[in-house]
Amino acid sequence: MHRNLPPGNRVILTARMQIYDRLAPNVSAEHRESLTTIFTDQFRRYLSEMGIGHELFDVTADRAGGRYVEVPASEWARLHLVTQ
């Protein structure tokens, strides 16, 4: 799989991983935590299947704290967002 980004582009991600159901606001904390674990595992598997470094998820979650984070161009190749 070949992926590239032209120079000057920006990669901005969000780390917002909240389980919320407006139709069922009384979902227990245990159930939300369980769903968060399931969806996190699925997302990591999806990144892996795309050939993107699983670190992308960790870097985003660590840096963003629920906000947007920009992935510097110097990290694109290491995280496999672009391929050579």
N, C-alpha and C positions, 0 to 999 in steps of 0.2 A: 504494500500500500504506500502510495506516495502522497505526502502532504507538504505544502509549503505556504508561507505567508510572505507577501512582499514587504520589503523594508519600509519602516514607517508605520506599519500596522500596530495595533495594540490588542492584547488579549486580556480581557477583564472578566473575572469570574465572581460568583457569589457563593458564599459558604452557608447560606441559609438552609438548614436542614431541620425544619420543624414539621411535626405531624399535627395537623389541625383540621378538624372537620366542623364546619359551621353548622351542620345539621345535627351533630352529636357532640356538643361542647363538653359534656361530662364524661368523656373517655378517661379512664383511669391512667395515672402516671405510668403504671407498669405496662399497660397496653401500648401507650405511646412510645415507651422505651423499647419495647419489643419490636414495634413497627420500624422505629428508627434504625435499629440494628439490622433488620431484614433489608430495608431500602439501602442502607449504607453498603451492605454486602453485594447487593444487586448492582449498585452503581460502580463499585470497585471491579466487579466482574465485567461490566460493560466497557469500562476504560481498558481493561486488560485485553478484551476481545478486539478492541480498536487498535491495540498496540501502543497505547498511551501509558506512560509510567504511572504506576499506582501512587507514587509520591505526589502527584498533582492534587489528589484529594486531600492528603495530609497537609501539604503546603497551604492549600487554600483554607482549610479549616483552622490551621494554626494562626495564619496571618490575618484572616478576615474578621474573625470573631463575630460572624453574622452579617458582616458588611461586604462590600465589593473589594476585590483585591486585583491589582494588575500584575500579571506574570511578565517579568522583564524579558526582553528578547534574548538576553544571554542565557535564559533558562529553557527556552523553547526546545532546543535539541536534546538537552539532558532529560527533559520530561517527555520526550518523543511527541511533542505537539507538531513538530515538523520533522521530516525525514531527509536524509542526505541523498 
